[in-house]
């Protein structure tokens, strides 16, 4: 419920404060995106580099909770923890038929096959190039999550993939 910038500032302040021995994270279905989670992980890594203990506690854990917990010195979990292990995915909408039904014809100039933005208005599904881009993007996100959850340990990362 706190603003993200405040949370980030608190972590950085705690990192610099010699009176603070560590940071406790209570993770319970974090919201936000991968970019914010990445910023938090970087701040937690700075705290650990400064000699602070980082402890994560999981009550109910989604993929972002696990990603953040991967940055902790150690992780504790409720005996009844629920791991919401969902994959990475997304939805794209294509509006060509809708626009045609409304009597609208979209016109764009494309500068190359991988410039797929106009496809949303011109087609009813992605081109092969757009599908390839989207799948590559999702695979990169998944790899970052696996890397973070596995804390860059190849054995842990492989277990998570399985």
C-alpha positions as semicolon CSV with decimal commas, in nm:
position;residue;x (nm);y (nm);z (nm)
1;X;0,000;0,000;0,000
2;X;0,301;0,234;0,011
3;X;0,428;0,428;-0,288
4;X;0,704;0,244;-0,467
5;X;0,948;0,536;-0,451
6;X;0,907;0,552;-0,072
7;X;0,981;0,182;-0,037
8;X;1,292;0,215;-0,252
9;X;1,407;0,518;-0,048
10;X;1,353;0,327;0,277
11;X;1,572;0,040;0,155
12;X;1,846;0,279;0,046
13;X;1,829;0,472;0,374
14;X;1,849;0,148;0,572
15;X;2,149;0,045;0,363
16;X;2,338;0,360;0,461
17;X;2,231;0,364;0,826
18;X;2,492;0,192;1,051
19;X;2,226;0,133;1,318
20;X;2,027;-0,095;1,085
21;X;2,142;-0,458;1,089
22;X;1,908;-0,584;0,822
23;X;1,595;-0,555;0,615
24;X;1,285;-0,768;0,665
25;X;1,053;-0,822;0,368
26;X;0,706;-0,958;0,423
27;X;0,603;-1,072;0,078
28;X;0,239;-1,152;0,011
29;X;0,126;-1,136;-0,350
30;X;0,329;-0,832;-0,455
31;X;0,189;-0,629;-0,738
32;X;0,379;-0,420;-0,986
33;X;0,590;-0,513;-1,278
34;X;0,923;-0,671;-1,349
35;X;1,098;-0,333;-1,380
36;X;0,994;-0,232;-1,028
37;X;1,084;-0,573;-0,889
38;X;1,422;-0,541;-1,061
39;X;1,481;-0,203;-0,897
40;X;1,394;-0,349;-0,558
41;X;1,628;-0,643;-0,618
42;X;1,910;-0,403;-0,708
43;X;1,850;-0,202;-0,389
44;X;1,844;-0,523;-0,184
45;X;2,169;-0,636;-0,349
46;X;2,326;-0,303;-0,247
47;X;2,206;-0,364;0,109
48;X;2,361;-0,710;0,112
49;X;2,685;-0,572;-0,030
50;X;2,685;-0,322;0,256
51;X;2,673;-0,614;0,502
52;X;2,301;-0,601;0,582
53;X;2,101;-0,919;0,631
54;X;1,798;-0,937;0,404
55;X;1,525;-1,170;0,528
56;X;1,215;-1,249;0,323
57;X;0,900;-1,401;0,471
58;X;0,645;-1,561;0,238
59;X;0,281;-1,608;0,332
60;X;0,135;-1,643;-0,017
61;X;0,386;-1,611;-0,297
62;X;0,334;-1,517;-0,658
63;X;0,615;-1,507;-0,914
64;X;0,721;-1,153;-0,815
65;X;0,737;-1,247;-0,444
66;X;0,965;-1,538;-0,534
67;X;1,176;-1,311;-0,757
68;X;1,224;-1,064;-0,471
69;X;1,285;-1,342;-0,218
70;X;1,567;-1,463;-0,442
71;X;1,759;-1,148;-0,343
72;X;1,735;-1,226;0,029
73;X;2,010;-1,362;0,250
74;X;1,759;-1,619;0,367
75;X;1,392;-1,691;0,318
76;X;1,131;-1,808;0,568
77;X;0,782;-1,922;0,481
78;X;0,460;-1,990;0,662
79;X;0,393;-2,363;0,705
80;X;0,082;-2,305;0,497
81;X;0,252;-2,100;0,224
82;X;0,074;-2,106;-0,109
83;X;0,301;-2,081;-0,411
84;X;0,111;-1,925;-0,700
85;X;0,347;-2,050;-0,967
86;X;0,198;-1,903;-1,280
87;X;0,386;-1,872;-1,602
88;X;0,460;-1,572;-1,816
89;X;0,207;-1,477;-2,079
90;X;0,003;-1,202;-2,229
91;X;-0,281;-1,113;-2,460
92;X;-0,283;-0,914;-2,781
93;X;-0,591;-0,772;-2,944
94;X;-0,633;-0,726;-3,318
95;X;-0,897;-0,485;-3,443
96;X;-0,913;-0,518;-3,823
97;X;-1,262;-0,677;-3,829
98;X;-1,397;-0,439;-3,564
99;X;-1,275;-0,137;-3,758
100;X;-1,411;-0,280;-4,084
101;X;-1,754;-0,333;-3,922
102;X;-1,748;0,033;-3,819
103;X;-1,656;0,138;-4,173
104;X;-1,305;0,243;-4,077
105;X;-1,004;0,152;-4,283
106;X;-0,672;0,208;-4,108
107;X;-0,375;0,313;-4,320
108;X;-0,013;0,292;-4,211
109;X;0,326;0,293;-4,376
110;X;0,545;0,011;-4,246
111;X;0,920;0,049;-4,257
112;X;1,006;-0,318;-4,213
113;X;0,868;-0,660;-4,129
114;X;0,955;-0,632;-3,758
115;X;0,773;-0,300;-3,720
116;X;0,453;-0,468;-3,610
117;X;0,269;-0,189;-3,426
118;X;0,019;-0,122;-3,708
119;X;-0,079;-0,491;-3,724
120;X;-0,319;-0,434;-3,436
121;X;-0,533;-0,222;-3,670
122;X;-0,465;-0,396;-4,001
123;X;-0,487;-0,769;-3,922
124;X;-0,678;-1,021;-3,714
125;X;-0,368;-1,188;-3,575
126;X;0,006;-1,142;-3,551
127;X;0,245;-1,185;-3,841
128;X;0,518;-1,446;-3,805
129;X;0,765;-1,168;-3,723
130;X;0,541;-1,019;-3,454
131;X;0,481;-1,362;-3,301
132;X;0,857;-1,426;-3,297
133;X;0,921;-1,089;-3,126
134;X;0,653;-1,149;-2,865
135;X;0,772;-1,502;-2,787
136;X;1,131;-1,378;-2,755
137;X;1,017;-1,101;-2,521
138;X;0,824;-1,344;-2,299
139;X;1,116;-1,587;-2,295
140;X;1,351;-1,306;-2,181
141;X;1,111;-1,214;-1,899
142;X;1,087;-1,578;-1,794
143;X;1,467;-1,613;-1,797
144;X;1,506;-1,304;-1,578
145;X;1,251;-1,439;-1,330
146;X;1,420;-1,781;-1,320
147;X;1,762;-1,615;-1,278
148;X;1,632;-1,403;-0,993
149;X;1,443;-1,680;-0,817
150;X;1,742;-1,910;-0,853
151;X;1,972;-1,627;-0,736
152;X;2,206;-1,696;-1,030
153;X;2,274;-2,050;-0,902
154;X;2,254;-2,283;-1,205
155;X;2,133;-2,579;-0,996
156;X;1,853;-2,376;-0,834
157;X;1,762;-2,222;-1,170
158;X;1,731;-2,564;-1,334
159;X;1,514;-2,692;-1,047
160;X;1,287;-2,392;-1,086
161;X;1,255;-2,449;-1,462
162;X;1,149;-2,810;-1,399
